[in-house]
Amino acid sequence: MWIKCMLARTLDEADWPATAVPIIYLPGVSRSDLRAIETCPRELQPLAELQYRGVFWSQLNGKDWTVNAFLSSSHGGLNLDLSADQATRLAMHRALDVLLDTPVEDLKGRRLEAADFDALLSADPVRDVLTWMNHPEGVAQEWQGARWDAFRSRCKADWKLDPEADGVLVAAERIAEARPEWGSVWERYQGGWRAFPKVIERLRLASLPVHPDLFTELSRYPNANDEAEEKLRSELTALAGLEPGEAAARLQTLEQHHGTRRQWLWAEMGQAPLARALEPLSRLGTLVGKPFGGQHLEDMAAAYQDELWQVDAAARQALAGVRTKADAEAVSTALQAVYVPWLAEANQRFQDLLRKDGYPGSSVVQESRGAYQAGGECWLFVDGLRFDVAQDLAAALKREGLEAGIAVDWAPVPSVTASGKVACSPVAHLAQGRMTDQDFVPSHGSQDKPLNTALLRKALKDESWQVLGGSDTGDPSGRAWTEMGDLDHYGHEHGLRLAREVPVILESIVEQIRYLMDAGWKQIRIVTDHGWLLVPGGMPKTELAKFLTATRWGRCAALSDTAKPTALTLTWSWCKDVRIALAPGISSFIAGQEYGHGGLSLQESIIPVVTVTRPAGVEDAMCVSVQEIKWTGLRCRVTVEGAQAGFTADLRQKANDPKTSKTGGGKPLKAGKASLMVEDEELEGEAISLVILDGNGQALAKMPTVIGGE
């Protein structure tokens, strides 16, 4: 009766336009039910008369429409090409809810089978397989009903797998066995494993082949990688006690056996840290066999600057990649077998030549180097920037599109911050050492006070230097001093763990330099006070009686007035009346030190001076600034001030690497504006950089953003 009243428009809710034709949908009621009025159910009888002033929506033959008939009929239906098998009909009904909202044009032009209808419920079946493997119980419960049935059907058709009957174990085995039909699943997992963190545990369920041969592909078995890592850990530990030459040769053999695992997915996932550490270890094993050459200190220093600094870099890189205690101990054992003997021998020779030729850093040149510096240069002090670390810093700066040149200097004696920071500063000419100075801190010549950090900064300001804090940019037309990146403090606090922290510290330094350059500084001069030794297993201890010393550090000690000179005694660079006892070789006066400085070694004494400038021809980059970034979905619209003809905008993960572009190469800036489209929807929400490039493809400016908007 309600339907009758609605048709008569006697109810308030019957508010459709007068020209609209009402459609009455009676699910479960057939045409024949209404035709036979005598037998029509009582509740339907008031509607029977509607058939005489309306029309049934039915097939040409008068029968009710079925899903199959409506889709395939050319008379009143959609005239689609349907497969007649039972699987297609079942899939069609499973997908009915989605099918009703699907544009007809999307279904034309091909024969529709079960997989086509299942695909409507699952637009990305490969992702669905990985999602299921990542959390099988949860997915089965969440997808129960039509979607789960469609998923099972698709798995049976495409991957010969029944998720219910076979489970994730069979899926893992077939992926690991590299079955052809599972190739697309493996490829997707390789590229997007972060989205499926538990799949690796499912793959670990797959048993390794019992009798693998040369043609067996083990790279898809995480268990194979795990077993190889365990074996490599034992092999590195077994290097203990070997002669350095034999240990180095063993490293080359291990590299041949394990090096290929760095190309496996598990290495990218951080599951092969020892295989990764083996690359710098094997490189180190080759480098330690090269002679230093030369009979003079300058020859040895030149050989170190030219190539052999890479030995220290390789040792540091090997330590940087391991996290667990067991892995760190294995790498440390390998370094004790190969690196530490080289370190000890090289620096014993260095000290022998030093006794013959004298130490170039014994006398600090107290010349006003900063006085000649023109405006536009900022001096950046980094405590403990060792020569090999400076090489990494220069490489990182070049990747940012900056020019970085490295010169060398000699650290003062002793190679500690108290003496070295003043020596490398623009106000070194104001310093003067006295016998009464404590802890190797020279005094301000005119004030008779120790040039500690506070007084040093005051002296800089008195000499018309700006002293900048972390977020200050100062006046780029003047000259400035700033400090950051305390490698030395971290080394004293954490020992060998400094190796893994170096990349993080360097990243912050690069960011600060870019910040200063973008603010208008033309040149950054990076200076440091000393290097350091990083000795796995700790430095050997050298005894030095306490009564002989006035001040004792790990690698150096100030001798008392009555003490006799030791085997290696020099004078303080700031005052030759103060005698400094230096620990021989790589030893220390304090037991158990893995990190230390203050002595005389190539690593502590040769210090870098890094000069950073913009490449020639990009001075106009200072005029370029990003004014606006606006996202509409995956389209990014940018407005740039100062853009010239030929400039382009791009969205990249790395500013100077066009391969990391997510827009297909960027777009030209027209009137300072560009519209960039990210095609891959899965990237939405990921961090990216908007990069502005000149006509030569050189990055001039960048700004972080988030794909799709924050």
SEVEXGU-205773 format. One record per residue (C-alpha): residue in one letter; z negated, y negated, x. Coordinates in steps of 0.02 Angstrom, whole numbers, plus 50000, padded with zeros to 5 digits. Example, Ala and Ser with C-alpha at 12.3 -4.5 7.8 and 13.67 -1.06 7.14 Angstrom:
2
A496105022550615;S496435005350684;
END
This chain:
710
M500005000050000;W499674988550148;I501474991150206;K502124987150031;C501094971050028;M501714966050200;L503524968650145;A503194958049992;R502464944850109;T500904943350001;L499754944650152;D499374930450272;E499844940750423;A501624943050358;D502164927750454;W503844932950525;P505374921850495;A506234923850328;T507844929150414;A507014943050515;V507254961150459;P505634971350454;I505654988250540;I504455001450478;Y504005014550608;L503235030450536;P502825042250681;G502785060350626;V503715056950463;S505485063850446;R506905057950337;S506775073850234;D504955070050193;L505475054250101;R507085061550027;A506185074949927;I505155063449817;E504435077649713;T503655085849865;C503335069849963;P501505068150014;R500555056849894;E500135043750027;L502005041950066;Q502665040949888;P502485021849874;L503715020550019;A505035032249952;E505955018349861;L506235008950023;Q507645021050068;Y508675013449928;R508504995349986;G508464998950170;V509285010250296;F508685024950398;W508935023850587;S509635041050615;Q511025050250700;L512775050450631;N512445067950563;G510895061450472;K509655069850586;D508185060650663;W508445054350837;T507735064150982;V507505056351153;N508895066951224;A510075062951079;F509775044251086;L510055043351273;S511635053851273;S512495050151106;S514055039451108;H513825035650921;G512345024050902;G511515029951062;L511595024051243;N512995035751300;L512125040651463;D512645055751566;L511175067951556;S510935084751637;A510645098051503;D509335108351597;Q507555110551538;A506805101851691;T507745085951648;R507135086251468;L505335088451523;A505475074451651;M506285063351520;H504795065251404;R503535062851545;A504325046351590;L504585040351411;D503355025751420;V504205018851575;L505935023851517;L505795012651363;D505554997451476;T506975001951594;P508584991551583;V510025002351522;E511134996051661;D509955004151787;L510315021251711;K512215020351697;G513525025951820;R512775042551874;R512215059351808;L510365058351765;E509305073151817;A507445077151823;A507215068151989;D507915052051914;F506625051851774;D505215057051890;A505705042652003;L505345030551860;L503525036151869;S503555035852058;A504705022852134;D504185028152310;P503935047052315;V503705047752504;R502275035552493;D501565045752349;V501525061452458;L500575052352595;T499405044352468;W499025061552397;M498745068952571;N497585054552613;H496445058052462;P497035073652368;E495575075652247;G495515057352198;V497405056052174;A497485071752067;Q496155064551952;E496885046951947;W498665052851913;Q498235066451787;G499475067551646;A501295062151654;R501235054651827;W500415069951905;D501685081251819;A503095070251884;F502355070452058;R502235089452058;S504025090851996;R504655079152132;C503705088452267;K504445105052211;A506205097952208;D506175087752369;W504905096352480;K504775114052411;L502915111152385;D501755112852236;P500285101052265;E499165111652154;A499625129052215;D499935124852399;G498795110052434;V498725098252584;L498585112452710;V500345118552675;A500975100552674;A500165097452844;E500915113452916;R502665108952858;I502565091352929;A501935098053096;E503285111453099;A504585097353085;R505445105052935;P507015094652897;E506545090452718;W504905082952780;G505765071252903;S505655056052788;V503785058952763;W503475059652950;E504515044152983;R503555034352851;Y501895040352921;Q502395035153097;G502775017653039;G501325015452918;W499915026952973;R498625013052956;A498815013952767;F498385032552769;P496885034052886;K496365051652831;V498065059952847;I497745063553031;E496275074352978;R497395083852858;L498655086552999;R497255093253108;L497125107552981;A498835113853039;S498615127953165;L499525126653329;P500935139153360;V500235155253433;H501645157553559;P502455140453591;D504015140153698;L505085126653778;F505855122453609;T504225120753516;E503905102753465;L502045099253484;S502075080353462;R501685081653276;Y500105091753303;P498595080453331;N497675096153388;A498905098153530;N498535080553586;D496655083353568;E496725099053676;A497785090153807;E496545075653813;E495105087753839;K496065096453978;L496515079854061;R494695074454053;S494215090154150;E495645087754273;L495145069854311;T493335074954333;A493895088554455;L494565075054574;A492785072054633;G492565076654814;L494425077654856;E495175068055000;P495975051754938;G497735057554982;E497545074054891;A496755065454741;A498205053054733;A499465067354738;R498515076054597;L498675060254492;Q500565060754510;T500585078854452;L499485074754303;E500645060554258;Q502105072554251;H501155084154134;H500325071454021;G501385055554032;T502515060353887;R501035060153769;R501025041153780;Q502595041853672;W501725052253539;L501075044153381;W499305049153425;A499315037753577;E499795023053467;M498345027753354;G497135027053501;Q496935045953508;A497585047853687;P496585035353792;L496615046253947;A498505048653939;R498645029753930;A497415027354073;L498435039554176;E499885027354190;P498925014154291;L497995028054383;S499615036054443;R500305018954487;L498725015654587;G498935032454675;T500635026754737;L500075009354790;V498585014854893;G499765024155008;K500635008055061;P500065000155227;F499384982655233;G500304978955394;G500024964755517;Q498754962055651;H498054945655587;L497034940255438;E498454929755369;D499624944855372;M498394955355274;A498084941455150;A499964939255125;A500204957955093;Y498824957254963;Q499564942054876;D501314949354877;E500964966654807;L499314975054841;W498344964854713;Q499154977154594;V497944990654655;D496484980754584;A497464977154425;A497864995754402;A496045000854425;R495484987654300;Q496824992754174;A496335011154187;L494535006654145;A495044994854005;G495825008253895;V494365020353878;R492925018453756;T491865034153751;K490615038153886;A491485054553929;D493185046153951;A492445031754051;E491585044054168;A493205053954193;V494195038254238;S492775031954346;T492765048554440;A494635047154473;L494415029354536;Q492985034654649;A494155047654725;V495635036054754;Y495245017654727;V493505015754801;P493985023254971;W495495011554978;L494384996954930;A493125001155065;E494425004155201;A495444988655160;N493954977055162;Q493204984555317;R494834980355402;F494834963255322;Q493114959755395;D493634966355565;L495104954155568;L493964940455506;R492814942855656;K494334940855767;D495274926855678;G493874917855586;Y493724914855400;P494874901355329;G493614896655195;S492154893455314;S492414874655310;V492674866155143;V493964852355153;Q493014838055074;E494554828055034;S494734819254867;R496094830754800;G495814824354624;A496094806154675;Y497954809054698;Q498164817154530;A499174806954406;G498784805154222;G499224819054102;E498394833254199;C496884842954139;W495884854054258;L495244869954176;F493844879054268;V493714897854238;D492214906154319;G492724921954413;L494614921354389;R495074934854515;F496824934654589;D497464949854493;V496744943254330;A497634926754362;Q499264936554374;D498934943554199;L498514926054138;A500144919054208;A501134932954123;A500284929353957;L500664910853973;K502494914554008;R502564925253851;E501984909653760;G503474900153827;L502534890653963;E502854889654149;A501444896054261;G501444895554451;I500094903154561;A499524896054728;V498064902754829;D496524895754909;W495014902954998;A493294903954919;P491884895855017;V490524905855104;P489644913155012;S490844916554869;V489644911754730;T489794899554586;A488494887554653;S489584883754805;G491304887554736;K491284877454576;V490954861354670;A492244865854802;C493654868154675;S493204852654574;P494034835454588;V492404828154655;A492144840154802;H492204825054918;L490564818954846;A489634834754896;Q488614837355053;G487644852655108;R485904851455182;M484734864455254;T483514860455116;D484744864654977;Q484234879554872;D485284894254806;F486874888054892;V487014872654779;P487634857754883;S486934840454850;H487724824554787;G487974814854948;S487364798054883;Q486014803854763;D485164817554864;K485114828754709;P485844846254687;L487594845954611;N487164857554470;T488194858354310;A487414842954232;L487584831954386;L489334838454420;R489904832854248;K489084815954271;A489954813954438;L491614818054357;K491344804754224;D490834792154357;E492494795754444;S493434791954281;W493714810054231;Q493554814954049;V492414830054025;L493044839753875;G492104851853762;G492914867053682;S493734857853537;D494014841153624;T495764835853674;G495344819253753;D496634806253802;P498174815453871;S498724799853964;G497194801154077;R496434815454175;A495134828054119;W494004842554168;T493544856854052;E492794874254068;M492954890853977;G493204909654000;D491634915254091;L492204931754168;D490804931154294;H489404930854166;Y490124945754072;G490324955554234;H488504952954283;E487934957954109;H489044973054076;G489744979554241;L491274990754219;R491464985454037;L492154969054103;A493814978154124;R494044980253936;E493464962453900;V494694953954018;P496164954053893;V495054946253759;I494454932453876;L496224928953935;E496834927753756;S495554914153721;I496064904853880;V497904905453831;E497454899053658;Q496474884553734;I497894880153852;R499144880053710;Y497924869153612;L497834856653754;M499714856753785;D500054854053601;A498854839253606;G499964830953736;W499344836053908;K500824837854025;Q500014849754149;I498514861254157;R497784865454326;I496714881254319;V495434882554458;T494064895054498;D492604897854614;H492724915954674;G493344933354637;W492304949254625;L492194967654661;L492164980554522;V491634997054599;P491535012854491;G490015022754541;G489175007254611;M489244998854781;P488415007854926;K486754999854974;T486494991155141;E484714988255197;L484164970755244;A482334967255274;K481624954655152;F480674945255288;L482334940855370;T483004931455219;A482634915055131;T483774919054982;R484494936154941;W485954940154824;G486884956454803;R488264953254931;C487494939155032;A485834932255093;A485284916155176;L484414920655339;S482754913055385;D482654901755537;T481894915355646;A483004929855592;K484304936855711;P486124937255656;T486714953055568;A488324962355604;L489224950255487;T488444932855488;L489364916755448;T488794899155411;W488724891255239;S490344882055204;W489364866555148;C488184866155297;K488464875455460;D486614875055500;V486304887655360;R486704905555413;I487324918155285;A487174936955309;L488604946155221;A488554964255168;P489784974955266;G491324982155180;I491024983654994;S489164987055008;S487744977454927;F485974972854976;I485454978054799;A485654996054742;G486645001254589;Q487814986354571;E489524990054496;Y490004971654487;G489634958854620;H490244944354727;G489594932954863;G490254943355007;L491864943655106;S493254954155033;L495034950954983;Q494524952054800;E493094939454817;S493884927554942;I495704924754891;I495624913654738;P497084907654631;V497574890254578;V498684891354424;T499784876854370;V500394877154190;T501804866154126;R503104866253990;P504834873054035;A506104859954083;G507024852953933;V505684855653803;E504694839753822;D505254835353646;A504184849853584;M502704837953582;C503564828553443;V503774843853333;S502414847553205;V502334858453051;Q501894847752902;E501874860652761;I501994879352730;K502194884452548;W502384902352487;T503184907652324;G503024926452321;L503844932252483;R504824916152507;C504134903552630;R504664885352621;V504244874652772;T504314856252813;V504374851052996;E504224833753070;G505204829453228;A506504843453210;Q508174839953292;A509914846753263;G510014865153310;F508154868553282;T507714884053180;A506194891253093;D505694909553095;L504234920853045;R503734931653192;Q502294942453248;K502534936153427;A503174918553455;N504404922253595;D504974939553540;P506434938553418;K506264957353388;T504654953853292;S505544942653165;K505244947252983;T506634936352913;G508154943353001;G508234929853133;G507624913953050;K508504899452967;P509144882453030;L508074867252990;K509034855052883;A508234838052864;G506664846152931;K506604859552796;A506994878152786;S506734892452664;L506294909452740;M506294925952646;V505304941452695;E506244956452626;D504914969952653;E503674969252508;E502434980252603;L502134966052726;E501334955252593;G499604949652649;E499934952452836;A499624938752964;I501194930853039;S501664915253137;L502874901953082;V503844897953242;I504954882653271;L506314885453400;D507514873853489;G509384876553508;N509084888453655;G507884899353556;Q506364892653649;A504774891953544;L504194873953527;A502794875753400;K501964889053296;M500714889853155;P499814905153086;T500064909952903;V499934924952788;I501464932952708;G501424928952524;G500144915152548;E498274915352579;
END
